[in-house]
């Protein structure tokens, strides 16, 4: 909006010059120039990836990328430019060929003999680009000197003999690379063309509309993923496809990251060592433009396996204890920094126990501070520069956060990396008015987790509504330097990875109302516009269903078989979704079926089958207890579903894309008895009833209309906002319908601001009633003060409740169930209408549902269905 206003102001200023002399030929020329100026300005700053400048139809004022009449326009780059830029340009050459069937030539340094040319280069690195800037042919005023920014611009007469050029110029290496891949994306090459087998739509011609298109610097500086918990799936696949986690494998990962405008990677580390497994790994990352890191517990550019291999090779002590083996640890750390000295990286500092274990009991704040001080001295000695010249990050993970909370000092230039609780719930954030730090703040988030109460490794369980809410909470609290997310095997986390990296580029583009639009736009890119809305709906719902309870946590006891027909309903939800996915699969063109199977059909089919299996287990037990012969039907059903799970995984591994993804669905997800995966999937036990011993089971139907009130949080009677703070509904967030919270997320109510929602309730009975509030599990990120609210009926004195001030990082049942239930009791002395008021005292409380037990509320996982509403 502000850009439009500025353009109007410019128009009025110039119109004062033009209008009095409009008949004058000179001013007519000025008028024409101004119209071009308006066009150029209007192209500046479109949203990332929107098809704003590519056309497939011939028209005036366009630059030809490729056409049947002219062929594909030559690409022109300086051989002095970055290796990564030239590599990306070779991919653009291939991409144009995939779309049109005509690959362009690439010319290095010497000007092509052509009337039109595509010029690519980095400001300050490419003599070609620098000459265009010097001659004022190319405008780089809001790009030059910026971080990872680029301009795409059509210009006239760039050189003698060349009539027109399309220029892609980056502020730095990655800026240029992003500009190249932005062209690829807009001509129809999905960033997931390799990793999800998304086909390329053919086009006869490709044109760029005349003008100037700019992408300014990302809002989050470092944006990346962590390949983790990668055995047996990703490790098995990479060994089958490439021979392991080598440079051939990582080249595919790096390219994907760059096409998604990411720049940061924590590599696979279960039994692996990035720099040691293949000496070409580090060289390739640096050349392609990827900033390498090591995980939160692997300091000084050394993987955990590096430490074990280094000490074994040199026959040194393997004791991972700074108080006992200081010299050897420092020696290995020096080796790590020397090995990666000339490469783009962020160095993890600090120390945890070996293998991501907790610190020893003797560890103290002073020792940790001394470790970091010694590590920074090693960095200075190796690089010959002050430590602050080398980007560093210190992860406040688990017990390290407690040390920080108790006063541990961190050098100002080191990025403080906060973490979630491994389940997507942010543990700690900076104070809203915290003093700014040179190193800033980062967030380590999880889509995948190995740990209690059970692993979550198999499938996507992260609805983007929850990801957005927690990462927006983080961003508005100043976490803007680094975002990294644990993505497990990378597949099948394709969509949440795209969302995470898109959001990291510019969190301000996202809000409560446009999240589903992002899903639809993403599906348009993968499957085409005709199928996008339905595919997006399915992706959106399956992630929502998986956040109710993760597949590994699901069993026959999760949902109630007796109350509200809960288990039957949730199973039917997934069954219907699977049918919808199957219908769309048969409608979608054949070329897209492999991609659709990976991104939509398999996850829905496999999870629906899991629900069918555990529902059958629950029914089997009920029937067997009643000695009903139907127990055998349900036992057969369990066996059938268990075999189907194997068949679905086999299809993914061996049939989709001609067997390209062998081992990718090897993660065990059935048969958990503890937090860690069993070695093999194990079918749940079933019971059978002999026909001669069976009794008739009397089927019962329960209809509960009295004895409780159930309210979805979004259906309030009224709200109270202020000029600073307002309530908003986050559609689809939560286990049933949605959730509500206050915005902005960094605005806290003052004493004179009463920020509340009210619900009108008509009671048929009186007594002391229990009120249950069901919250999304937002943690006490505000230095453990806790999140407070008040609750009360009518004009009674409200109760002040601290939802989570007691939380100290211990494991709670609510984490695995993804809900915090807060309970209060209230006296209702008269029947009829009463008003319940819920008032917040802190930002970050996310309310999903309200349950009032008037004597008949029964236990269930999702809570009773919503009570009738009288309007």
PyMOL commands that set and color helices and strands:
alter all, ss='L'
color gray80, all
select helices_A, chain A and resi 2-21+25-43+83-100+127-134+173-186+233-242+247-259+274-277+280-288+304-313+326-339+365-383+387-389+399-405+464-476+494-505+507-509+515-527+529-548+566-587+590-625+630-654+656-659+691-693+813-817
alter helices_A, ss='H'
color red, helices_A
select strands_A, chain A and resi 54-55+62-67+71-72+75-77+106-108+116-122+150-159+162-170+206-209+212-215+222-227+264-266+291-293+347-349+392-395+415-419+441-446+482-488+708-712+718-720+726-731+738-743+756-763+767-775+788-793+799-802+820-828+832-840+847-853
alter strands_A, ss='S'
color yellow, strands_A
deselect
rebuild
show_as cartoon
